[in-house]
């Protein structure tokens, strides 16, 4: 991996009365906050140790820039398809904001020497940024690393990392790549040659499910839908809301009732290339495609997505607001499935994985 130090912009934490509100607005109001004096720029270029503490534990990684060519060269590997509408929104935001305010989360196979350097470094000094969110369940800390010898050591270690996998930020990555290659932007395109990135080893991360709600009210009745579903699944009623407990099981909510669905054996035919059979891909093909006639999940606005950390009642609430809402819960993709697909240069369907911890917009930023 070709990692690059940069001059970061940091928030003045003592001016922030409500971190939750402030950082929620940064995505859209960074330029205004920057002009108002809410941010300081570091004096020196550096790399940045970044620690997130949440209910899942302490998670330590490194923030830096990454050469956008690492994407084309197959070192930064995608595992999910992107949504065209999201790319368009992101492009507008980047051109307007003229800054990268949220690092792309890159997961990589653990390297003990890298983690030992970061752990030792953060013990020796106070963080430059220390943000505790109101609920007291999440703390973000940043330590600048500006010593040239240490930067060189980390840069050399990362140069030996063969690949990193996008955990969160597929749309940011694809949009920056599009802007970097834009002929219409001329010289301005060079500003997008570096991607703001946060490297966390897989050992510091958790992969959760990503669930769906689709409004079928204008497509078919609930009874017809369930009849069609019975050709693909063995179905049984559930007494209470639940998520699936194993791969190839799906739970479904419709008309105030929860169901447990298991794919029929005829659906689970092994692929010729022996790549994983993914529940999200089966749902896109068999439910959204064959039953509902949805041609492109990347474009269809009737489908909404909910990360696995969201409470199940949120899926129910949204489904009940639809003309006829269907909630679909999927078992999480495994680390091995994700890396296996990416290594084959194959992609998971959009919104297949939810990684924890989550990076927050505006904790560290890079002006363009």
Buried (B, 14 or more C-beta within 10 A) or exposed (E): BBBBBBEBBBBEBEEBEEBEEBBBBBBEBBBEBBEEEBBEEBEEBBBBBBBBBBEBEEBBBBBBBBBBBBBEEEBBBBBBBBBBEBBEEBBEBBBEBEBBBBBBBBBBBEBEEBBEBBEEBBEEEEBBBEBBBEEEEBBBBBBBBBEEEBBEBBBEBBEEBEBBBBBBBBBBBBBBBBBBEEEEBEEEBEBBBBBBBBBBBBEBBBBBBBBBBBBBBEBBEBEEBBEBBEEBBEBEEEEEBBBBEEBBBBBBBBBEEBBBBBBEEEBEEEEEEEBBBBBBBBBBBBBBBEBBEBEEBBEBEBBBBBBBBBEBEBBBEBBEEBEBBBBBBBBBBEBEBBBBBBBEEBBBBBBBBBBBBBBBBBBBBBBB
